Amino acid sequence: HYLGVCCGAGPHHIRALAESLGRHPPASRYSVDMSRHAFFGTDQRIRKIQSDYVVKL
């Protein structure tokens, strides 16, 4: 139940790792909402041209 990281890891790295493991620490409120990201998001408001570009990546 421990996670080993290097000395260069910051709190945001630890939070991201915890979230990727399905945990939601109190600091999760500071995480970015990736569903609204211009290229990688899934929000319906993303323009079609942007989502089509992601498919090409």
C-alpha positions in Angstrom: 0.0 0.0 0.0 3.0 2.3 -0.5 4.0 4.1 -3.6 7.7 4.8 -4.2 8.7 8.0 -6.1 11.9 9.8 -6.8 12.9 13.0 -4.9 11.8 15.1 -7.9 8.1 14.1 -7.5 5.8 16.8 -6.3 2.5 16.7 -4.6 0.7 16.9 -7.9 2.5 13.8 -9.1 1.5 11.9 -6.0 -2.1 13.1 -6.4 -2.2 12.0 -10.1 -0.8 8.6 -9.2 -3.4 8.1 -6.4 -6.2 9.2 -8.7 -5.0 6.7 -11.4 -5.3 4.0 -8.8 -8.9 4.9 -8.1 -8.4 6.9 -5.0 -9.7 10.4 -4.4 -7.6 12.3 -1.9 -8.9 15.7 -0.6 -6.5 17.5 -3.0 -8.3 16.0 -5.9 -10.4 19.2 -6.0 -7.3 20.8 -7.6 -7.0 18.3 -10.4 -7.6 19.4 -14.0 -10.9 18.3 -15.6 -9.5 16.5 -18.6 -13.0 16.0 -20.1 -12.8 19.6 -21.1 -9.3 19.4 -22.7 -9.2 20.8 -26.2 -7.7 17.6 -27.7 -8.1 14.8 -25.2 -11.5 15.7 -23.7 -14.8 14.0 -24.1 -17.0 17.0 -23.3 -19.7 17.4 -26.0 -18.7 21.1 -26.5 -15.4 20.2 -28.1 -15.5 21.1 -31.7 -15.6 18.2 -34.2 -12.5 19.4 -35.9 -10.5 19.0 -32.7 -11.9 15.6 -31.8 -11.1 14.4 -35.4 -7.6 15.6 -34.9 -7.2 13.4 -31.8 -8.1 10.3 -33.9 -5.2 11.1 -36.2 -2.7 11.1 -33.3 
